[in-house]
């Protein structure tokens, strides 16, 4: 006699979960042994489910995969789908996170910050480099939102005392991009930062970044070289990566093999081989560069020169006839040279490989709808700053509905471009690292010069570029 398949669950198991939980998580309890609830599910992530349900149910949970058709039969046989408030609440949370991310994306925001405080939690977006409060959430709703994010990004929801890093792939319609998730324990709970990644390079172009015509001509000449090193320096958030991607986009041809090693991959580029750094498996920058050199590359982009080994491998790659593009944390184009020498790069090798050093910053542009002119008063400027004659008035940020009351709208990159000429090559080789005279004589436009230009033109405020104006 053939066995009749039954989907009925014994009552003592059935009552372990509610109907809403069964339908929401698509789980069926099949046994309870020694304090462990065994469940069947068709969820694509049984492991994540185990973690979430063990907290909700207060028992250890073991989830076993089952085909969707059977789960559906179990569900309809044993539970009744209802729409009570708790179910609606779960859906609401799902929608809130989805809405939050979609809104941040629409705003052109790069990061979402979620922070618990004593009375409530706030959500801030980073817009044009500055944080702006967008929502507040009650302290009772906050833990659910955090758990949801942690589950989606593969983090341990029971671990609240250590910082964790994870990733979410966000999908809405045709839009798909990665989000880097980072959690940190703070006084009133976990703070979460979501970084929106993998932006499309469709809108990125060298022409639109902020280069002057002459700067762009010089820069293009350097990156058209089949070999050598072009370095971009600046602090985090100065737009270095965007400049590099716009460059790669231009160099991306059928005839060239371009390899990148990045951490994280911030934009995706069709036709370029992008590799994610994986330090947990010892696939770091030097290891990747070694592998790249066996892959017959023409152009290599190294996300960042962080240490001596990466600096050494970068030089080696350039010496063997490749164009290498990278970034480094220094304050000026010339400071990059001393930094590399500090990283134990022999000055004669540096002199023969580096073709251009660039420093860059992103400067917020004043909102054209509300900026206000003011007269020049020396006490508004850094003491060391010489106020140029043509600066007779400047503009202040005010704030209006058009600019989310920030006073600013959009940003522009300013550059300091230093081509390594024969004369500079000699200076590097002989460790003559004082070049103020050279900069003046060769009319190199420094970051300070370009920042001053923006103030004169009324494009930005003194406050926004104060640090650059003070820098001599
Ligand atoms: Zn405005």
Boltz pocket constraint, residues with backbone or C-beta under 6 A from the ligand:
constraints:
  - pocket:
      binder: B
      contacts: [[A, 367], [A, 368], [A, 369], [A, 370], [A, 371], [A, 398], [A, 399], [A, 400], [A, 401], [A, 402], [A, 403], [A, 405], [A, 407], [A, 408]]
      max_distance: 6.0
